[in-house]
Amino acid sequence: MEKEFLTWQDIDRLVDELLPQIAGRFDAILMITRGGIILGGILAEALDIRDVLTAAVEFPRDLELEKLAWPTFLQFPSDALLRGRRILILDDVWDSGRTINTVRGRVKAAGGKPATCVLHYKPGRSLFPDRRPDYYGAVTNRWIVYPWEIDRGGDLAELIPDPSLT
């Protein structure tokens, strides 16, 4: 899969695409770790949303179980923080869509009113053909490398100084 390396200026442009799409007022932002954390901070500031929540979800790494197993919620806000509130769920990319849709379902089950938002939407890889993000900055089929990712697609060893040189 072809990689696309983004700069902070690219992120600014994507956020500029997202902001006019996000109609109405949200009561809280729910960032999916780790991809949604930076987008969550940017949008919380731009939209003046002070109630910022996090969700950490882990799916089994076994490819045989991957599509069948229910995920583990490592961190998730209590139902009381979600009930009756408009929740903007954020992640960096909708690839298969499993994580963000799992979070969306749990917010809805808690009585919240979820909307999903990502920087990049990959409809060709989505496991949810009848669903898409409510808000997205761009559609792509590339492997996106964001400016905050440590391994920018090269050899991680190149990024770590050789201890014998210090």
Residue, then its C-alpha position, 0 to 999 in steps of 0.5 A: m500500500e502506498k504511503e502518504f507522509l503528512t505535515w502539520q500544514d496538511i493537518d491544518r488543511l484537514v481540520d479546516e475541512l472538518l470545522p465547517q462540517i461539524a454543525g451544531r454544538f457537541d457537549a463532549i469530545l470522546m477521543i479514541t486512543r491513540g489516534g484521536i488524541i491530537l485531533g481531539g485537542i485541536l478540535a476541542e480548542a477550535l470548538d471551545i469544548r471543555d469536556v474531553l473524554t478518552a476511550a481505549v479499545e483493543f482488539p485481539r491480534d490473532l487474525e483468526l479471531e480478529k473479525l469475530a472477537w469482541p474488543t476489550f475496553l481498556q478505558f471508557p467513560s461512565d454511562a453518566l458522562l454520556r447519557g443524553r449528551r451529544i458526543l463527538i467521537l474522534d479518531d485519526v483514520w477510519d480504516s476497517g471502521r471496527t474501533i470507531n463503530t464499537v465506540r459509537g455503539r457503546v456511546k449509543a447504548a449508554g444513552g448518548k447521541p454519537a457522531t463520528c469524525v476522522l481525518h481520513y476515511k478509507p471506504g475501500r477498507s471499511l467493514f461497514p459498507d452501509r456506514r461512514p463517518d459523520y465528518y471526515g477531512a479526506v477520502t484515501n486508499r493510502w497508508i497515512v503517516y501522521p506528523w506525530e507518529i514516531d515511526r515515520g515509515g522508515d527504519l526506527a533504528e535510524l531515529i534512535p541515536d547510537p549510544s556508542l556515539t555519546 
